[in-house]
Amino acid sequence: MTIKITRQYNPKFLKTQDRLVEIVSDDIKYDPDGYKYYFAEIDGETVGVIQYSILPNLELLWVDILFVAEQHRLKGVGRKLMKKVMRIAAKKNFKVGLTPIGTSRKFYERVGISFAK
């Protein structure tokens, strides 16, 4: 199984997933220059998305949404999407910021995000 990270998205995928991904689809349609996105594909099917913002004044890359289709979780998709934006932040010498929800904190710590105590 190969996970491909791309800037392209499959609208069919976005319409068949839950409300969170519908919001991403609307953002792309109505504000294409606002948020930035990467999509994960497996065998030509879009299975995940990461939405982020670059805040140059704060030297920060803020992760707004990380979503992986349920049937593709625990396969490295989320890790690969996070590593992609972490490399972008590192090239700019920016920090990565996000708000973990529920048990996601453990995932983010495993990929290298540290949180203030």
Secondary structure as GFF3:
##gff-version 3
##sequence-region A 1 117
A	DSSP	beta_strand	3	6	.	.	.	ID=ss1
A	DSSP	alpha_helix	11	16	.	.	.	ID=ss2
A	DSSP	alpha_helix	19	30	.	.	.	ID=ss3
A	DSSP	beta_strand	36	42	.	.	.	ID=ss4
A	DSSP	beta_strand	45	55	.	.	.	ID=ss5
A	DSSP	three_ten_helix	56	58	.	.	.	ID=ss6
A	DSSP	beta_strand	60	68	.	.	.	ID=ss7
A	DSSP	three_ten_helix	70	72	.	.	.	ID=ss8
A	DSSP	alpha_helix	77	92	.	.	.	ID=ss9
A	DSSP	beta_strand	95	97	.	.	.	ID=ss10
A	DSSP	alpha_helix	104	110	.	.	.	ID=ss11
###
